[in-house]
C-alpha cells in the first residue's frame, strides 16, 4: 500500500471523527436499567449525550476505565455511607473519567466530553446504592473502517425475479461514483433495472471480517470474486444479512450486484473488523442499523408497577422455578414464592417485574427480578420444613421426578389489599404463610423490613425443623447477620445456627421472621 493511500485513509478517518456523536439515553421506568446498552464512538470524537431520568428513583451516569468492576466500585461506598451521601453517591475513584450529576426523577442533563483516544470498552453505570448490578452499559471506542475506493457502476435494464448473470448482458450505462458510496438512484428508473458495483477496499490487518447486506429487491456481495453473501429474489429490505470471511492484509476487490423489480428502491451494505466498528458502504442506512447505539431490549418493557396494593405475578421466575409466584408490595419490597418447594425463594428491593418476556413472541424462559439487592435467604429450590435429628444436615434438593414428600399445595387467597396468604400441608399439618412490609425499600437506608408470618395448625413429626436462612452468619444484637457480599439481617425467636443452616424448631403455633438489609 502506498504512503499516499495511507494518508488518504487517515485524512478520511479524521474527517469522520470531527463530526460529533449525539445520543439520547434514558432510564427505563421501574426497570433499573438504561434504555441503551451500548454506545459506539470513534477515538477522540466529541460526544454529546442527553441523559433523561424518566424513572421514579434517582439515577446517574458514570463512565469508567476498561476493566473496572463497576458493581464492586459502587458497593464499596457502603463502607462509609455518610461520606458517600455527601458526594451524592458518586464514588471517589480515579477510574471515573466522566459523569452526570445524580438526577432526580424526571430530570434531564446534557453531558459533553471527548471520547478517549485509546480504543476499548469503557463501562458506564449508575452508582446509586444497589443499582450497579443491572443498570449499566458500555461505551465502545473504535475507529471506523475503510470505505470503498475507485467505485464504478454498470446499469442494466431488464425485468427479473432473481439476479441475472450480468456477464451475459450489455450495460445500458456505466460510470464512476465520486463519493464512493453505494447508491441505486443513478437514473430516473423506478423499476426493472439492475446495477453492478465494483471497487476496492483495504483490510488493515490479516484476520476475520464481517459484511452486512440488505436490499429491496435482490442483491449479493462478492469479495475477490468469491460469493460471500446473498439476499436474492423479490422482497422488502426487512432483514440485514451478514457473513464472515477471513482476509489478508491489504487491498481487495469488491463487487455488489443488485436488481430492482418493483416497489421501494433500497440498498444497504456495511462491514466490520476486529478493531473497527460497523462502517456503512452505502448512502442508504437500514432502519435496523444501530447507528452507534444498541438498545437494551428487543421488546418494549411491560413493567408491573406497584402502587397502593400488592401485585401478584404467577410465572416462570428465575430462582423460584416454574411455579413461581411473585408479589410486589407497596413500600418497594418484593418476594418470589415457590409453589414447587413451598417456600420463600427470593426477596428484593426496588422495581418489581417486567412482564414483556412472557407477553411477547412465544414467551419462553425465566424472568429475573427488576430491582436490586436480591436475596436467596434459604437457598434455591429447597423446602423450609425438614425432619432430621441433625439440623446442620444438608436440606433436600428439588427433584422434579419425586417432588417433595409430604407437601401438598392448597393455593392462596388475597386480602383486601390483594396481599396473598399461601397455604399448603406438610405431614398432615396445615400451614399458612403471609408477608408484610415496613419501611421503604426504595431508599438505601437499610430500614426496610420484610415480616414473614407462618401459622402451623396440627401435629408435627418429632425432630421437625424450619429453616429460615442458609449460609454463613454471625450473631449480632439478637439477630443473625449474613457474612456475604450483600449482608442482610434475620430476626426470629429461638433461632439457632446449625452449621450453614439458621433454623427454629418447628411446632404448632405462629412463627414470625423478619428479613432486613443490613446497615
Secondary structure, DSSP 8 states (H G I E B T S, - for coil): --HHHHHHHHHHHHHHHHS-EEEEEEB-TTTSSBSEEEEEE-TT-EEEEEEE--SSS-B--EEE-TT--HHHHHHHGGGGHHHHHHTTT----TTEEEE---B-TT-EEEEEEE--SS-EEEEEE--STT-TTTSEEEEEE-EE----EEEEEEEEE---SS---GGGS--SEEEE-TT--B-S-SSS--SSEEEEEEEEEEESSSEEEEEEEEEES-EEEEETTEEEEEE-SS--S---EEEEEEE-SEEEEEEEEEEE-SS--EEEEEEEETTEEEEE-BSS--TTS-TTEEES-SS---EE---SS-EEEEEEETTTEEEEEEEEETTTEEEEEETTTTEEEEEEES--EE-HHHHSTT--S-B--SSEEEE-TT-TT--SEEE-S-TTS------TTT--TTEEEEEEEE-TT--EEEEEEETTEEEEEEEEEES-TTSTTS--EEEEEEEEES---TTEEEEEEES-EEEETTEEEE-SSS-EEEEETT-EEETTEEEEE--SEEEEEEEEE--
